[in-house]
Amino acid sequence: LYPEGHGAGKSEDTFQTSPFHLDLWFYFTLQNWVLDFGRPIAMIILPLEWFPLNKPSAGDYFHMAYNVITPFLLLKLIERSPKTLPRSVVYVSIITFVMGASIHLVGDSVNHRLIFSGYQHHLSVRENPVIRNLRPETLIDSFELLYYYDEYLGHSMWYIPFFLILFIYFTGCFTPAAEESRMPLPALLLVGPSSLYYWYLVTEGQIFILFLFTFFAMLALVLHQRRKGLLLDSNGLFLFHSFLLALLLVAAWVSWLWNDAILRKKYPGVIYIPEPWAFYTLHLNNLHAARESL
């Protein structure tokens, strides 16, 4: 992973600012949009006869590609950090990331394909008409276990190491030179798509607390380093502004759906952040069905 000269021999006090990693950030954003956000869309719009319900869907193949490409890009990102980073933490995080994303692949594959059988994501497992009439009733417990692997265990093992690696990389994105603390035009153009993807990740993955904790950890580090006369370089600015804009998008999303009684029922409690696919099956999917019946 690390070329010679990138290991223990380099002092953390020696700041070597990296240029903006346009290639890595572009590929990272593109594959996030295509392979993560695009996988359920591909499963819905592609003809069902191409991917029978008892076989992997197009979205599953997208997910498999994501589980290989994303850890590779994260490793390349860590490799380019001008700061010596903890290898063991990075390795364990990547291993956990791959395992969690793979668990999620199986659970998400089944859950999304249940849509074709009338499953409604805005309802809980036991409230779904296609689930609550199953016999014996222990089958419902099995579907709840599947949902747990998909939405809780899989997400935790996927997203916690994901954001940990980004934060570890972020710790090396500082420079003492004020003229190097700016984003080039390509970075400005990528901030929008990058932050919109993080909005999707936070809302669909239900990881607002983790995301908020990561953002405030980044903010605290920025303030701490500023007291030392250090500023964010172009890569750090890109990551920080992507997170900041994503946080604003999440706030706008919650405000828009604040009074939705049905979604409120599915997402009770203090933290109310509806999933985009729950919104789709509740509103847009019904709208499309009504249009097709006309």
LINCORJO-V436554 format. One record per backbone hydrogen bond with DSSP energy under -0.5 kcal/mol. CO is the residue of the C=O (numbers start at 0). NH is the residue of the N-H. E is the energy in kcal/mol with one decimal. If there is no record, write none. Layout:
CO,NH,E + CO,NH,E
This chain:
0,2,-0.5 + 2,5,-1.9 + 6,9,-1.7 + 8,10,-0.5 + 10,13,-1.3 + 12,14,-0.8 + 13,15,-0.7 + 14,16,-0.6 + 19,21,-2.0 + 20,24,-2.7 + 21,25,-2.4 + 22,26,-2.5 + 23,27,-2.7 + 24,28,-2.4 + 25,29,-2.8 + 26,30,-2.8 + 27,31,-1.7 + 28,32,-2.1 + 29,33,-2.7 + 30,34,-2.4 + 30,35,-0.6 + 31,35,-1.2 + 31,36,-2.0 + 32,37,-1.3 + 35,38,-0.5 + 35,39,-0.6 + 36,40,-0.6 + 37,41,-2.7 + 38,42,-1.8 + 39,43,-1.5 + 40,44,-2.6 + 41,45,-1.9 + 46,49,-1.3 + 46,50,-0.7 + 47,50,-0.7 + 51,54,-2.1 + 56,60,-1.5 + 57,61,-2.0 + 58,62,-2.3 + 59,63,-2.3 + 60,64,-2.1 + 61,65,-2.4 + 62,66,-2.4 + 63,67,-0.8 + 64,67,-0.8 + 64,68,-3.0 + 65,69,-2.2 + 67,71,-1.1 + 68,72,-2.5 + 69,73,-2.5 + 70,74,-2.2 + 71,75,-2.2 + 72,76,-2.2 + 73,77,-2.4 + 74,78,-2.2 + 75,79,-1.3 + 77,80,-1.3 + 84,86,-0.6 + 85,89,-1.8 + 86,90,-2.9 + 87,91,-2.6 + 88,92,-2.2 + 89,93,-2.5 + 90,94,-2.4 + 91,95,-2.5 + 92,96,-2.6 + 93,97,-2.4 + 94,98,-2.1 + 95,99,-2.9 + 96,100,-2.8 + 97,101,-1.9 + 98,102,-2.2 + 99,103,-2.3 + 100,104,-1.7 + 101,105,-1.4 + 102,106,-1.9 + 103,107,-3.2 + 104,108,-1.9 + 105,109,-1.9 + 106,110,-2.4 + 107,111,-2.6 + 108,112,-1.6 + 109,113,-1.2 + 111,114,-1.2 + 112,115,-0.9 + 113,116,-1.5 + 113,118,-2.3 + 114,117,-1.8 + 118,120,-0.6 + 119,122,-1.7 + 123,127,-0.8 + 124,127,-1.0 + 127,130,-1.5 + 127,131,-2.8 + 128,132,-0.7 + 130,133,-1.9 + 135,138,-2.0 + 136,139,-1.3 + 136,140,-0.9 + 137,141,-1.4 + 138,142,-1.8 + 139,143,-2.2 + 140,144,-2.2 + 141,145,-2.1 + 142,146,-2.3 + 143,147,-2.2 + 144,148,-2.3 + 145,149,-2.2 + 146,150,-3.3 + 147,151,-2.0 + 147,152,-2.0 + 148,153,-2.1 + 151,155,-2.5 + 152,156,-2.5 + 153,157,-1.3 + 154,158,-3.3 + 155,159,-1.8 + 156,99,-0.5 + 157,161,-1.1 + 158,162,-2.7 + 159,163,-2.0 + 160,164,-2.4 + 161,165,-1.8 + 162,166,-2.4 + 163,167,-2.7 + 164,168,-2.6 + 165,169,-2.3 + 166,170,-1.7 + 168,171,-1.7 + 169,172,-1.9 + 171,173,-0.7 + 172,232,-1.7 + 174,230,-3.1 + 175,177,-0.6 + 176,179,-1.2 + 177,180,-1.4 + 179,181,-1.3 + 179,233,-0.5 + 183,186,-0.5 + 183,187,-1.9 + 184,188,-2.2 + 185,189,-1.5 + 186,190,-1.3 + 187,191,-0.6 + 188,192,-0.6 + 189,193,-2.3 + 190,194,-2.9 + 191,195,-2.2 + 192,196,-1.7 + 193,197,-2.0 + 194,198,-2.0 + 195,199,-1.8 + 196,200,-2.7 + 197,201,-2.6 + 198,202,-2.4 + 199,203,-2.6 + 199,204,-0.6 + 200,204,-1.6 + 201,205,-0.6 + 201,206,-1.6 + 206,210,-2.7 + 207,211,-3.2 + 208,212,-2.7 + 209,213,-2.2 + 210,214,-2.6 + 211,215,-2.5 + 212,216,-2.0 + 213,217,-2.2 + 214,218,-2.6 + 215,219,-2.6 + 216,220,-2.0 + 217,221,-2.3 + 218,222,-2.3 + 219,223,-2.2 + 220,224,-2.7 + 221,225,-2.0 + 222,226,-1.1 + 223,227,-0.5 + 224,227,-0.8 + 224,229,-2.5 + 225,228,-1.5 + 230,174,-3.3 + 232,236,-2.7 + 233,237,-2.1 + 234,238,-2.1 + 235,239,-2.7 + 236,240,-2.8 + 237,241,-1.8 + 238,242,-2.0 + 239,243,-2.4 + 240,244,-2.5 + 241,245,-1.9 + 242,246,-2.1 + 243,247,-1.7 + 244,248,-2.1 + 245,249,-2.3 + 246,250,-2.0 + 247,251,-2.1 + 248,252,-2.4 + 249,253,-2.5 + 250,254,-2.1 + 251,255,-2.1 + 252,256,-1.6 + 254,257,-0.9 + 256,259,-1.6 + 258,260,-0.9 + 259,263,-2.1 + 260,264,-1.4 + 261,265,-1.4 + 262,266,-2.2 + 269,271,-0.9 + 270,272,-0.7 + 274,278,-2.0 + 275,279,-2.1 + 276,280,-2.3 + 277,281,-1.6 + 278,282,-2.6 + 278,283,-0.9 + 279,284,-3.7 + 282,286,-1.9 + 283,287,-2.5 + 284,288,-2.1 + 285,289,-2.1 + 286,290,-2.0 + 287,291,-2.1 + 288,292,-1.3 + 289,293,-0.6 + 290,293,-0.9
